[in-house]
Amino acid sequence: MAFSFTKLKDRVSAGAYRFSGWLSTAPKPVQWVFYGLLRGLIWALYIYPGSHMRKTAAALADAIGQQPPRKIYKGFADGIVWVAQRMELLSQGRTDIIDDMFKMPEQARFDAILKEHGGALLAMPHCHGSLLMVRGLSARYPTLMLIREPKKDARAEAQRRYFAHMGCEVLDVRRNNEATVARAVLKALRQGKIVIGTVDRIKVAPPESDPVSKTSDSVRATAFGQPVGIVGWPARFAAKCKVPILPVMVEQSADAITLHIGEVIIADDIVTTTQKWITALEGFFGRFPGQWIFVYDKHWSRLLRERMK
C-alpha cells in the first residue's frame, strides 16, 4: 500500500484529539511517557526499510545541499512533539504561555512595512508551529487567518476548539464558496489587516503556453528546478488591494516560536509575482528544512525525488 502523509497526519491528529484533556491533567511522568512514545513512533517511520520519510528527507537534503537527512528529520520529530504539547495549551485557552513564546526578531521592519502599505498578505508554508505563530501574531495585530478544514465534519469540529482561542478571525476556504472567501479577504486587506494563508499545496503545472489556470487557481512556477502548479490567489488579492506579499517561515525551538519575514514583494504580473514568493519560500526551506512538514506530502516528495534522477 502506498504511503500517505495526509492519512498519517490525520491519524496522529485523531489520536491527539482522543487523548486531549486527559493528557493535560495527567501526572508529569505519564506525559513524559506519552510524548516519548510519540517521538519513538515518529522515528520508527524513518528507520523502517524503504521509509518514505527517510527518502524524502534525503531528497530535501540533496536539494538544499546541506545538513544530513537525519538532522533534517530530527527537526521534524522535535517539532511534532513540541506542537503536540503547545496545541494542548492553546486548546485550554492558556494563550499567555504561547504569546510569551512568540518571537519576532524583525518586528520594527514589519511595523514599517504595515505603516507604509496599510496591510500585508503573509504567504506561509505548512510548518509545525504555523497555528501557534498566528496566535502570537494576532495578539499584536488585527489578523484574518485562512484555513482549510478537514473534509470529515467530526475532525473539523474537533479542530475548532483550537480556533476558538486564536484571537483572530478564522475563515475556512473549504466550506465557504469562492465569492465569500474573496469578499472576506478583500475586506480585511482594505481595513489594513494582516491576511495569512498557507500556500505550499502544489499540483501538476499548467502548460508553458497557458501558465495560469483560472479553473483551478493554479499558476505555473518553478520550485527546486522543477515545474509546479501553485496557488494564484496571493498575487491576485495583493495586486487588487495594492498591498505587499510577505513570504514568512515559522521556526519552533525548545523555548520559542519565531516568525521569520522575507523581503517585500509588490504584486504585478501574476506569474512573475508567484515565482517571486515561491522562490523566497524555497530559500526558507533551505534555512529551516526541519520546520517544513509539508515536504513529506506525496507531491513535494515526488518532485524532490524526481530532481535527483
CORQUIFEN-V666186 format. One line per field, one symbol per residue. burial: I if it has 24 or more other ideal C-beta (glycine too) atoms within 12 Angstrom, else O. A space follows every 10 residues. Layout:
BEGIN
burial->???
END
This chain:
BEGIN
burial->OOOOIIOIIO OIIOOIIOII OOIIOOOOOO OOOIIOOIIO OIIOIIOOOO OIIIIIIIII IIIIOOIOIO OIIOIIIIII IIIIIIIIII IOOOIOIIIO IIIIOOOOOI OOIIOOIOII IIIIIIIIII IIIIIIIIIO IIIIIIIIII OOOOIOOIIO OIIOIIIIII IIIOOOOOOO IOOIIIOIIO OOIIIIIIII IIIOIIOOOO IIOOOOIIII IIIIOIIIII IIIIIIIIIO IOIIIIIIII IIOOOIIIII IIOIIIIOOI IIIIIIIIII IIIIIIOIII IIIIIIIIII IIIIIOOOO
END
